[in-house]
């Protein structure tokens, strides 16, 4: 992943962008980005071009708010042999979500706003009950993104809440380091 970050930052420099990826969370495609451009769509365009895939850019405060909402949401009733994994889907392009999403065989959904949908992904467990059955994950979080895209339209990307919270920790740490450096310069 470090090679991907380095290559992407080099592409951003070639695009004459001041945007820079400063950190990442595992290999999930969740990045901490420092952007000097206040136009979020410009940053999205730059990152999408540099990475070669549609991207979503979310301000730290907004992401923290979405995570807090997802954390407080009530999961569906327990089903024997299954686990509900909390997550969030984010709108990348196309139609935003202005309808109430019906459950699919893979997940249930709850609205956060028209560009953000809370998710409880239905994960099958192995016979040991505490381990996810990997062969039955039906596309994982990209499958959830595809489900929303089929119903609503547009392109969506979904992530598990624990991954979102992991990138929030990294982003806050980066902010604290930046603030400390600024106070040392003053």
N, C-alpha and C positions, 0 to 999 in steps of 0.2 A: 504494500500500500504506500510505503514511503516513496517508492519509485514513481508511482502514479501521481502523488502529490507534487513531487519535484517536476515531472514532465508537464503537469497541468499548469503549475506556476510559471514555467518557462513559456508555455503557449500564451498565458495571460500577458506576460511581458511583451511578447511579439505582437499581441493585439493592442498594445499601448494602454493596457488596463492597470489601474492601481490596486485592483482586487487581488487578494492573496489568500490561498488556503494556508492556515496556520496550524491546524491539527485535524485529526480524524478519530473516529471510534471504530476500531476493528476494521473489518473489510466490508462494512455495510454500505459504503457510499455516503456516510454521514460525515460532513466536514464542518469544521469551524472556519469561517471565512471573515477576513478583515476587509471591509469595503469602505472606500472613501466617497463613493457615489451614493447619494441619498435616493436615487431612482432605483428602486428594487428591480424593476423589469429590465433595466440596463445591466444590472449585475447578473440577473438570471440569463440574459442573452449571452453575456461574456462567458459565464461558466458553462452554459450549454454548448457553446461553440468550442471552448477549450476541452471539454470532456467528451464531446461527441454524443451527448444524450440529453434529453430534456431534464432540466433541473428545477428545483424549488428552493427559494431563499426565504427564510423566515427569521425575523428579528428575534433576538434572544428573549426579550420580555414577552412577545407573543407566544413563542415556543413554550416558555415556562407556564404561561396561562393555559395553553392547550393541554399540557401535561397534567396540570393540577385538575382540570376538568375530567380528563380521562382517568386519573387516579381515583377520583371520588365517584365515578360511575358505578352503578350496580351491575354486576355481571349476570348473565342469564342463569337460570336454575342449573344445578349440578346434574350432569348426565353420567351414568356409570360408563367408565371406559374413555371419558373425554375430559379435557381441561380447557378452560376458556382463558386465552392469552390476550391481555389488553394491548391495544395499539392505537395508532392514529393514521389516517390516510390524508394526504395533502394533494390539492389540486395543482397540476402542472400547467395544463393548457386545455383549451376547448371549453366545454360547458361546465360552469360551477354547479354545485348540487343545490337545487331549489325544491327537491322533492323529498319525501320521506322514503328512505331506502327500506325495502323489505329484506328480511333475512335470507341468506343463501345457505346451501348445505355446508358452506365453509365458514360462515361468520354471521354475526348480527351487528347492526350499526346503530349509532345514535348521532344526532346532529351536534356540531359544535358551532360552525358557521358555514356559509355557502362554499367556502374554500377548504374546509376542514371537517372531517368526519371521524368520530370515535368508532373504534372497532373492538369487538371481542371475537378473536379467531378461534374456531373450534378445532382443537388439536386432539387427535386420537392418541391414547396412551397404550403402552405395551402391557403385557400381562403383569409386569411388576408394578404397575399403577402410577409410578412417579416419573417414568421416563417417556418422552414423546416418541411415538412410533414414526420414525423418519420416512419410511416407505409410503406412508399414507398422508403425507402433508399437503398433497394436492396443490403444488405450486407455491406454498408458503405465502409470504407477504406479497410477492409479485402476483400470486393468484388472487389475493384480496384486491389488489390494485386493478387487476383485469375485471373482477366482478363489478366493482364500482364503475369502471369505464364502460362496461356493457350496458349497465342500467341507466347511468346518468349521461354518458358520453364523455368525450375528452380523455385526457391522460392524467392518471393519478399515481401517486407513489405512497406505499404504506410501510410503516415500520412498527416493530414491537415497542411498547412503552418503555421497557427496560433499556433498549438501545437509544431511545430519545432522551431518557434521563441521563444516560452515559455521556451523550454529546453535550447535554446541558452542563454537566460537571466540567467537562473540558473547556467549554466556552466561558464559563464563569472563572475558571482558573486563568485563562488567557486574559480576560478583562482585568482580573486582580493584578496580574503581572504587568500589564500595560499601565494601570493606574499607579502601581509602585514605581515604575520607571519614570513616569511623568512627574511624580512628587520628588523623586531624586534629582530631576533636572531643574526643578523650581528653586 
